[in-house]
Amino acid sequence: MTMRWLSWMPLLLCSCAAKGTYHIAQAQAAVELARADEAEEFAVYAWTMAESYLIKAREEYAYADYEAAERYAAEAERWANKARDAVRESNDPLQRATEDVPELRDMPEGSLR
């Protein structure tokens, strides 16, 4: 019985690796779309989170922790989408630059100029 289980082990590992690769590729695509929308400049916080989670997903994948890689890739994709949404929602460059700094966002109009 043990030998039969061991014969399935490579197949299980390959399917986990393929699943992890798929999620990392999806996250990478989302990060690239955010980059194209200039989130790197206008949604700095969300962009940084997306990029950091993607790096961590790749690191966990390299250590063969495919479950963790999948979780981090999902977070990277979520943050990349948040960054794209933040850029799209705002036409005001000052508002985009201060999206995650409530102290600046709540200041009276004209006090930053």
DSSP file (Angstrom, degrees, kcal/mol; ACC not computed):
  #  RESIDUE AA STRUCTURE BP1 BP2  ACC     N-H-->O    O-->H-N    N-H-->O    O-->H-N    TCO  KAPPA ALPHA  PHI   PSI    X-CA   Y-CA   Z-CA
    1    1 A M     >        0   0    0      0, 0.0     4,-1.9     0, 0.0     5,-0.2   0.000 360.0 360.0 360.0 -41.9    0.0    0.0    0.0
    2    2 A T  H  >  +     0   0    0      1,-0.2     4,-2.3     2,-0.2     5,-0.2   0.893 360.0  51.9 -62.7 -40.6    2.8    2.4    0.8
    3    3 A M  H  > S+     0   0    0      1,-0.2     4,-1.6     2,-0.2    -1,-0.2   0.879 106.9  53.1 -65.0 -37.2    4.5    1.8   -2.5
    4    4 A R  H  > S+     0   0    0      1,-0.2     4,-0.7     2,-0.2    -1,-0.2   0.921 110.1  47.8 -64.3 -42.7    1.3    2.6   -4.3
    5    5 A W  H >X S+     0   0    0     -4,-1.9     3,-0.9     1,-0.2     4,-0.7   0.903 109.4  53.5 -63.6 -42.1    0.9    5.9   -2.5
    6    6 A L  H >< S+     0   0    0     -4,-2.3     3,-0.5     1,-0.3    -1,-0.2   0.809 100.4  61.2 -64.8 -29.3    4.5    6.8   -3.3
    7    7 A S  H 3< S+     0   0    0     -4,-1.6     4,-0.3     1,-0.2    -1,-0.3   0.778 104.4  49.2 -69.5 -23.7    4.0    6.2   -6.9
    8    8 A W  H <X S+     0   0    0     -3,-0.9     4,-2.2    -4,-0.7     3,-0.2   0.633  89.0  86.8 -85.0 -15.8    1.3    9.0   -7.0
    9    9 A M  H <X S+     0   0    0     -4,-0.7     4,-2.4    -3,-0.5     5,-0.2   0.894  85.6  49.7 -57.6 -47.6    3.6   11.5   -5.2
   10   10 A P  H  > S+     0   0    0      0, 0.0     4,-2.3     0, 0.0    -1,-0.2   0.890 111.1  51.2 -59.6 -37.1    5.4   12.9   -8.3
   11   11 A L  H  > S+     0   0    0     -4,-0.3     4,-2.1    -3,-0.2    -2,-0.2   0.911 110.4  48.4 -66.1 -41.8    2.0   13.4  -10.0
   12   12 A L  H  X S+     0   0    0     -4,-2.2     4,-2.0     1,-0.2    -1,-0.2   0.913 112.0  48.9 -64.0 -42.9    0.6   15.3   -7.0
   13   13 A L  H  X S+     0   0    0     -4,-2.4     4,-2.4     1,-0.2    -2,-0.2   0.890 110.2  51.4 -65.1 -39.2    3.7   17.5   -6.8
   14   14 A C  H  X S+     0   0    0     -4,-2.3     4,-2.6    -5,-0.2    -1,-0.2   0.900 108.8  50.3 -65.3 -39.9    3.6   18.3  -10.5
   15   15 A S  H  X S+     0   0    0     -4,-2.1     4,-2.0     2,-0.2    -1,-0.2   0.889 111.5  48.6 -67.6 -36.6   -0.1   19.3  -10.3
   16   16 A C  H  X S+     0   0    0     -4,-2.0     4,-2.4     2,-0.2    -2,-0.2   0.908 111.9  49.4 -66.6 -41.0    0.6   21.6   -7.3
   17   17 A A  H  X S+     0   0    0     -4,-2.4     4,-2.4     2,-0.2    -2,-0.2   0.912 111.0  49.3 -64.4 -42.3    3.6   23.1   -9.2
   18   18 A A  H  X S+     0   0    0     -4,-2.6     4,-2.1     2,-0.2    -1,-0.2   0.900 110.7  50.2 -64.5 -40.1    1.5   23.7  -12.3
   19   19 A K  H  X S+     0   0    0     -4,-2.0     4,-2.0     2,-0.2    -1,-0.2   0.911 111.1  49.0 -63.9 -42.8   -1.3   25.3  -10.2
   20   20 A G  H  X S+     0   0    0     -4,-2.4     4,-2.2     1,-0.2    -2,-0.2   0.896 109.8  51.9 -63.1 -41.0    1.3   27.6   -8.5
   21   21 A T  H  X S+     0   0    0     -4,-2.4     4,-2.3     1,-0.2    -1,-0.2   0.900 108.0  52.3 -62.3 -41.3    2.8   28.6  -11.9
   22   22 A Y  H  X S+     0   0    0     -4,-2.1     4,-2.1     1,-0.2    -1,-0.2   0.928 110.8  46.3 -60.6 -47.0   -0.7   29.5  -13.2
   23   23 A H  H  X S+     0   0    0     -4,-2.0     4,-2.3     1,-0.2    -1,-0.2   0.877 112.0  50.5 -67.4 -37.5   -1.4   31.8  -10.3
   24   24 A I  H  X S+     0   0    0     -4,-2.2     4,-2.6     2,-0.2    -1,-0.2   0.898 109.7  51.2 -66.6 -39.0    1.9   33.5  -10.5
   25   25 A A  H  X S+     0   0    0     -4,-2.3     4,-2.1     2,-0.2    -2,-0.2   0.890 110.0  49.7 -64.6 -39.0    1.4   34.1  -14.2
   26   26 A Q  H  X S+     0   0    0     -4,-2.1     4,-2.1     2,-0.2    -2,-0.2   0.923 112.1  47.6 -64.2 -44.0   -2.0   35.6  -13.5
   27   27 A A  H  X S+     0   0    0     -4,-2.3     4,-2.5     1,-0.2    -2,-0.2   0.907 110.2  52.6 -63.9 -41.8   -0.5   37.9  -10.8
   28   28 A Q  H  X S+     0   0    0     -4,-2.6     4,-2.3     1,-0.2    -1,-0.2   0.905 108.8  50.1 -60.3 -41.9    2.3   38.9  -13.1
   29   29 A A  H  X S+     0   0    0     -4,-2.1     4,-2.2     2,-0.2    -1,-0.2   0.906 110.5  49.6 -63.6 -41.6   -0.2   39.8  -15.8
   30   30 A A  H  X S+     0   0    0     -4,-2.1     4,-2.1     2,-0.2    -2,-0.2   0.896 110.9  49.7 -64.7 -40.3   -2.2   41.9  -13.4
   31   31 A V  H  X S+     0   0    0     -4,-2.5     4,-2.3     2,-0.2    -2,-0.2   0.893 110.0  51.1 -65.6 -39.9    1.0   43.7  -12.2
   32   32 A E  H  X S+     0   0    0     -4,-2.3     4,-2.2     2,-0.2    -2,-0.2   0.888 109.2  50.4 -65.2 -38.7    2.0   44.4  -15.8
   33   33 A L  H  X S+     0   0    0     -4,-2.2     4,-1.5     2,-0.2    -1,-0.2   0.899 110.1  50.4 -64.9 -39.6   -1.5   45.9  -16.5
   34   34 A A  H  <>S+     0   0    0     -4,-2.1     5,-2.7     2,-0.2     6,-0.3   0.894 109.1  51.9 -64.3 -39.2   -1.1   48.1  -13.4
   35   35 A R  H ><5S+     0   0    0     -4,-2.3     3,-1.7     1,-0.2    -2,-0.2   0.915 107.1  52.6 -62.2 -42.3    2.3   49.2  -14.7
   36   36 A A  H 3<5S+     0   0    0     -4,-2.2    -1,-0.2     1,-0.3    -2,-0.2   0.813 106.4  53.7 -63.7 -29.9    0.7   50.1  -18.0
   37   37 A D  T 3<5S-     0   0    0     -4,-1.5    -1,-0.3    -5,-0.1    -2,-0.2   0.346 119.0-114.1 -84.6   6.4   -1.9   52.2  -16.2
   38   38 A E  T X>5 +     0   0    0     -3,-1.7     4,-2.3    -5,-0.1     3,-1.1   0.793  67.3 147.2  65.3  31.7    1.0   54.0  -14.5
   39   39 A A  H 3>< +     0   0    0     -5,-2.7     4,-2.3     1,-0.3     8,-0.3   0.797  63.3  69.7 -65.2 -27.4    0.1   52.7  -11.0
   40   40 A E  H 34 S+     0   0    0     -6,-0.3    -1,-0.3     1,-0.2    -5,-0.1   0.815 112.8  28.7 -58.8 -30.2    3.7   52.7  -10.2
   41   41 A E  H <4 S+     0   0    0     -3,-1.1     3,-0.3    -6,-0.1    -2,-0.2   0.803 131.7  32.2 -98.6 -37.2    3.5   56.5  -10.2
   42   42 A F  H  < S+     0   0    0     -4,-2.3    57,-0.3     1,-0.2    -3,-0.2   0.564 124.8  36.3-106.3 -10.0   -0.1   57.3   -9.2
   43   43 A A  S  X S+     0   0    0     -4,-2.3     4,-2.7    -5,-0.2     5,-0.2  -0.480  70.5 161.6-136.2  62.7   -1.0   54.4   -6.8
   44   44 A V  H  >  +     0   0    0     -3,-0.3     4,-2.7    52,-0.2     5,-0.2   0.871  68.7  47.4 -58.6 -47.1    2.3   53.9   -5.1
   45   45 A Y  H  > S+     0   0    0      2,-0.2     4,-2.3     1,-0.2    -1,-0.2   0.961 116.5  41.8 -63.5 -52.5    1.1   52.0   -2.0
   46   46 A A  H  > S+     0   0    0      1,-0.2     4,-2.4     2,-0.2    37,-0.2   0.887 115.4  52.3 -63.1 -38.4   -1.1   49.5   -3.8
   47   47 A W  H  X S+     0   0    0     -4,-2.7     4,-2.6    -8,-0.3    -1,-0.2   0.930 109.4  48.6 -61.4 -46.6    1.6   49.1   -6.5
   48   48 A T  H  X S+     0   0    0     -4,-2.7     4,-2.5    -5,-0.2    -2,-0.2   0.897 111.3  50.1 -62.5 -41.3    4.3   48.4   -3.9
   49   49 A M  H  X S+     0   0    0     -4,-2.3     4,-2.6    -5,-0.2     5,-0.2   0.927 111.1  49.3 -62.9 -44.4    2.1   45.9   -2.2
   50   50 A A  H  X S+     0   0    0     -4,-2.4     4,-2.0     1,-0.2    -2,-0.2   0.936 113.6  45.3 -60.6 -47.2    1.3   44.1   -5.5
   51   51 A E  H  X S+     0   0    0     -4,-2.6     4,-2.1     1,-0.2    -1,-0.2   0.894 113.1  50.4 -65.1 -40.1    5.0   44.0   -6.5
   52   52 A S  H  X S+     0   0    0     -4,-2.5     4,-2.3    -5,-0.2    -2,-0.2   0.912 110.7  48.5 -66.0 -43.1    6.1   42.8   -3.0
   53   53 A Y  H  X S+     0   0    0     -4,-2.6     4,-2.4     2,-0.2    -1,-0.2   0.876 110.2  52.5 -65.3 -35.9    3.5   40.0   -2.9
   54   54 A L  H  X S+     0   0    0     -4,-2.0     4,-2.2    -5,-0.2    -2,-0.2   0.915 109.1  49.0 -65.6 -42.4    4.5   38.9   -6.4
   55   55 A I  H  X S+     0   0    0     -4,-2.1     4,-2.1     1,-0.2    -2,-0.2   0.922 112.5  48.4 -61.0 -44.0    8.2   38.7   -5.3
   56   56 A K  H  X S+     0   0    0     -4,-2.3     4,-2.6     2,-0.2     5,-0.2   0.875 108.4  54.4 -66.0 -37.2    7.2   36.7   -2.2
   57   57 A A  H  X S+     0   0    0     -4,-2.4     4,-2.2     1,-0.2    -1,-0.2   0.922 109.5  47.3 -62.0 -43.5    5.1   34.3   -4.3
   58   58 A R  H  X S+     0   0    0     -4,-2.2     4,-2.2     2,-0.2    -2,-0.2   0.894 111.1  52.1 -64.8 -38.7    8.0   33.6   -6.6
   59   59 A E  H  X S+     0   0    0     -4,-2.1     4,-1.3     2,-0.2    -2,-0.2   0.933 111.0  46.0 -63.2 -46.4   10.2   33.0   -3.5
   60   60 A E  H  <>S+     0   0    0     -4,-2.6     5,-2.8     1,-0.2    -1,-0.2   0.872 110.9  53.7 -65.6 -36.2    7.8   30.5   -2.0
   61   61 A Y  H ><5S+     0   0    0     -4,-2.2     3,-1.7     1,-0.2    -1,-0.2   0.902 105.2  54.1 -63.0 -40.1    7.4   28.8   -5.3
   62   62 A A  H 3<5S+     0   0    0     -4,-2.2    -1,-0.2     1,-0.3    -2,-0.2   0.818 107.3  50.8 -64.3 -29.9   11.2   28.4   -5.5
   63   63 A Y  T 3<5S-     0   0    0     -4,-1.3    -1,-0.3    -5,-0.1    -2,-0.2   0.345 119.0-114.8 -87.2   6.7   11.1   26.8   -2.1
   64   64 A A  T < 5S+     0   0    0     -3,-1.7     2,-1.1     1,-0.2    -3,-0.2   0.734  74.1 136.4  65.8  25.6    8.4   24.4   -3.4
   65   65 A D     >< +     0   0    0     -5,-2.8     4,-2.3     1,-0.2    -1,-0.2  -0.701  23.6 168.9 -97.9  79.2    5.8   25.8   -1.0
   66   66 A Y  H  >  +     0   0    0     -2,-1.1     4,-2.2     1,-0.2    -1,-0.2   0.808  68.4  56.0 -68.7 -32.2    3.2   25.9   -3.7
   67   67 A E  H  > S+     0   0    0      2,-0.2     4,-2.0     1,-0.2    -1,-0.2   0.936 111.4  43.6 -65.2 -46.1    0.3   26.6   -1.4
   68   68 A A  H  > S+     0   0    0      2,-0.2     4,-2.8     1,-0.2     5,-0.3   0.899 111.8  54.7 -65.0 -40.4    1.9   29.7    0.0
   69   69 A A  H  X S+     0   0    0     -4,-2.3     4,-2.4     1,-0.2    -1,-0.2   0.904 107.8  50.1 -59.5 -41.3    3.0   30.8   -3.5
   70   70 A E  H  X S+     0   0    0     -4,-2.2     4,-2.1     2,-0.2    -1,-0.2   0.909 111.0  48.6 -64.7 -42.4   -0.6   30.6   -4.6
   71   71 A R  H  X S+     0   0    0     -4,-2.0     4,-2.0     2,-0.2    -2,-0.2   0.937 113.7  45.9 -62.9 -47.0   -1.8   32.7   -1.6
   72   72 A Y  H  X S+     0   0    0     -4,-2.8     4,-2.4     1,-0.2    -2,-0.2   0.874 111.3  52.7 -65.6 -36.9    0.8   35.3   -2.2
   73   73 A A  H  X S+     0   0    0     -4,-2.4     4,-2.4    -5,-0.3    -1,-0.2   0.899 107.8  51.5 -65.0 -39.6    0.1   35.4   -5.9
   74   74 A A  H  X S+     0   0    0     -4,-2.1     4,-2.3     2,-0.2    -2,-0.2   0.902 110.7  48.4 -63.5 -40.4   -3.6   35.9   -5.2
   75   75 A E  H  X S+     0   0    0     -4,-2.0     4,-2.7     2,-0.2     5,-0.2   0.898 109.7  52.6 -65.8 -40.3   -2.7   38.8   -2.9
   76   76 A A  H  X S+     0   0    0     -4,-2.4     4,-2.3     1,-0.2    -2,-0.2   0.920 110.9  46.9 -60.7 -43.6   -0.4   40.3   -5.6
   77   77 A E  H  X S+     0   0    0     -4,-2.4     4,-2.2     2,-0.2    -1,-0.2   0.902 111.4  51.4 -65.4 -41.1   -3.2   40.1   -8.1
   78   78 A R  H  X S+     0   0    0     -4,-2.3     4,-2.0     1,-0.2    -2,-0.2   0.925 112.8  44.9 -61.9 -45.7   -5.7   41.7   -5.7
   79   79 A W  H  X S+     0   0    0     -4,-2.7     4,-2.3     2,-0.2    -1,-0.2   0.862 110.8  53.9 -69.0 -35.3   -3.3   44.6   -4.9
   80   80 A A  H  X S+     0   0    0     -4,-2.3     4,-2.2    -5,-0.2    -1,-0.2   0.907 109.8  48.1 -64.0 -40.3   -2.5   45.1   -8.6
   81   81 A N  H  X S+     0   0    0     -4,-2.2     4,-2.5     2,-0.2    -2,-0.2   0.884 110.0  52.1 -66.8 -38.0   -6.3   45.4   -9.3
   82   82 A K  H  X S+     0   0    0     -4,-2.0     4,-2.5     2,-0.2    -2,-0.2   0.903 109.2  50.7 -62.9 -40.1   -6.7   47.8   -6.5
   83   83 A A  H  X S+     0   0    0     -4,-2.3     4,-2.0     2,-0.2    -2,-0.2   0.925 110.8  47.9 -64.0 -44.3   -3.9   49.9   -7.9
   84   84 A R  H  X S+     0   0    0     -4,-2.2     4,-2.3     1,-0.2    -2,-0.2   0.905 112.1  49.9 -63.0 -41.3   -5.5   49.9  -11.4
   85   85 A D  H  X S+     0   0    0     -4,-2.5     4,-2.6     1,-0.2    -2,-0.2   0.912 108.9  52.1 -63.3 -42.2   -8.8   50.9   -9.9
   86   86 A A  H  X S+     0   0    0     -4,-2.5     4,-1.0     1,-0.2    -1,-0.2   0.893 111.3  46.8 -62.5 -39.9   -7.3   53.7   -7.9
   87   87 A V  H  < S+     0   0    0     -4,-2.0     3,-0.3     1,-0.2    -1,-0.2   0.918 115.0  46.1 -68.0 -42.6   -5.7   55.1  -11.0
   88   88 A R  H  < S+     0   0    0     -4,-2.3    -2,-0.2     1,-0.2    -1,-0.2   0.851 107.8  56.6 -69.5 -34.8   -8.8   54.9  -13.1
   89   89 A E  H  < S+     0   0    0     -4,-2.6     2,-0.5    -5,-0.2    -1,-0.2   0.774 103.6  59.3 -69.9 -26.0  -11.1   56.4  -10.4
   90   90 A S     <  +     0   0    0     -4,-1.0    -1,-0.1    -3,-0.3     0, 0.0  -0.882  44.6 175.7-114.4 133.9   -9.2   59.6  -10.1
   91   91 A N        +     0   0    0     -2,-0.5    -1,-0.1     5,-0.0     3,-0.1   0.525  65.2  91.6-101.4 -11.8   -8.5   62.1  -12.8
   92   92 A D     >  -     0   0    0      1,-0.2     4,-2.4     2,-0.0     5,-0.2  -0.764  65.5-154.5 -88.4 114.5   -6.8   64.5  -10.3
   93   93 A P  H  > S+     0   0    0      0, 0.0     4,-2.3     0, 0.0    -1,-0.2   0.853  95.0  53.3 -57.5 -36.8   -3.0   63.8  -10.1
   94   94 A L  H  > S+     0   0    0      2,-0.2     4,-1.3     1,-0.2     5,-0.0   0.910 110.0  47.4 -65.6 -41.4   -2.8   65.2   -6.6
   95   95 A Q  H  4 S+     0   0    0     -3,-0.2     3,-0.2     1,-0.2    -1,-0.2   0.903 112.1  50.0 -66.0 -40.7   -5.6   62.9   -5.4
   96   96 A R  H >< S+     0   0    0     -4,-2.4     3,-1.1     1,-0.2   -52,-0.2   0.897 109.4  51.3 -63.9 -39.5   -3.9   59.9   -7.1
   97   97 A A  H 3< S+     0   0    0     -4,-2.3    -1,-0.2     1,-0.2     3,-0.2   0.775 117.6  38.5 -69.2 -25.5   -0.6   60.7   -5.5
   98   98 A T  T >< S+     0   0    0     -4,-1.3     3,-1.8    -3,-0.2     7,-0.3   0.095  76.5 124.5-112.0  22.4   -2.1   60.9   -2.0
   99   99 A E  T <  S+     0   0    0     -3,-1.1    -1,-0.2   -57,-0.3    -2,-0.1   0.809  82.7  33.6 -54.8 -35.4   -4.6   58.0   -2.3
  100  100 A D  T 3  S+     0   0    0     -3,-0.2    -1,-0.3    -4,-0.2     3,-0.1   0.140  99.4  84.4-111.2  20.0   -3.4   56.1    0.7
  101  101 A V    X>  -     0   0    0     -3,-1.8     4,-2.0     1,-0.1     3,-1.2  -0.782  53.3-178.2-120.0  85.6   -2.3   59.1    2.9
  102  102 A P  H 3> S+     0   0    0      0, 0.0     4,-2.2     0, 0.0    -1,-0.1   0.802  78.2  63.7 -58.0 -30.9   -5.6   60.1    4.6
  103  103 A E  H 34 S+     0   0    0      1,-0.2     4,-0.2     2,-0.2    -2,-0.0   0.887 110.1  38.8 -61.1 -38.0   -3.9   63.1    6.4
  104  104 A L  H X4 S+     0   0    0     -3,-1.2     3,-1.0     1,-0.2    -1,-0.2   0.856 113.4  55.0 -78.6 -36.6   -3.2   64.7    3.0
  105  105 A R  H 3< S+     0   0    0     -4,-2.0    -2,-0.2    -7,-0.3    -1,-0.2   0.832 107.2  50.5 -66.4 -32.6   -6.5   63.7    1.5
  106  106 A D  T 3< S+     0   0    0     -4,-2.2    -1,-0.2    -5,-0.2    -2,-0.2   0.434  84.8 112.7 -88.6   0.5   -8.5   65.4    4.3
  107  107 A M  S <  S-     0   0    0     -3,-1.0     3,-0.1    -4,-0.2     5,-0.1  -0.396  80.4 -91.6 -72.0 150.6   -6.7   68.7    4.1
  108  108 A P    >   -     0   0    0      0, 0.0     3,-1.8     0, 0.0     4,-0.3  -0.274  53.1 -88.5 -61.0 147.8   -8.6   71.7    2.9
  109  109 A E  T 3  S+     0   0    0      1,-0.3    -3,-0.0     2,-0.1     0, 0.0  -0.295 112.0  18.6 -56.0 134.8   -8.5   72.5   -0.8
  110  110 A G  T >  S+     0   0    0     -3,-0.1     3,-0.7     1,-0.0    -1,-0.3   0.286  90.7 106.2  88.0 -10.0   -5.6   74.7   -1.8
  111  111 A S  T <  S+     0   0    0     -3,-1.8    -2,-0.1     1,-0.2    -1,-0.0   0.697  79.8  51.4 -76.8 -16.3   -3.5   74.1    1.4
  112  112 A L  T 3         0   0    0     -4,-0.3    -1,-0.2     1,-0.2    -3,-0.1   0.527 360.0 360.0 -92.9  -7.2   -1.0   71.9   -0.5
  113  113 A R    <         0   0    0     -3,-0.7    -1,-0.2     0, 0.0    -2,-0.1   0.452 360.0 360.0 -89.3 360.0   -0.4   74.3   -3.3
